[in-house]
Amino acid sequence: MNFFRGLAGIAKGMSVTLREMFAPTIVENYPDGPGPYKGAKFQERFRGLHVLQRDDSGLEKCVACFLCAAACPSNCIYIEAAENTAEHRVSGAERYARVYNIDYNRCIFCGYCVEACPTDAITHGHGFELATLNASTLVYRKEQLLAPMAEQLRTARDREELRAHAPEMLR
């Protein structure tokens, strides 16, 4: 009796396998799709490549408080702080992150760094193509992580720099 029950279970499992084997394959249009994500669809909670955010005036939000590095269980965030000056203003606070590196060889995308940040300077973006054959390219520097500056802020900031350093060029 147990033999026939076992045989019935195997037959049921094989029927599912055979049915799925001959069903048509449904694929996403990922590599050739439209848009910046090439057709890939993301859930809102997807944790991808980190992004260092800017405030409304184009300054970096990171104040180099080191809370993200302290919260990271894999110890993959490295920060060096520097002081803001009146001539060289990088963030809205008195300090800024001169060096901000994330080693994606070690990162487990847990989100603790995002939760620990008091200024919402670091967030998870939707970048997902991190694969590489060279492990040294998985250490992302601050320049790679910074959110791009809005075009209108970039041109206004360039004009202000020209006024400060070369006012004769604006005439």
Secondary structure, DSSP 8 states (H G I E B T S, - for coil): -HHHHHHHHHHHHHHHHHHHHTS-------TT-STTTTT----TT---SEEE-B-TTS-B------HHHHH-TT--EEEEEEE--SSS--BSSSEEEEEEEEETTT-----HHHHH-TT--EEE-S------S-GGGGEE-HHHHB----HHHHHHHHHHHHHHH-GGGG-
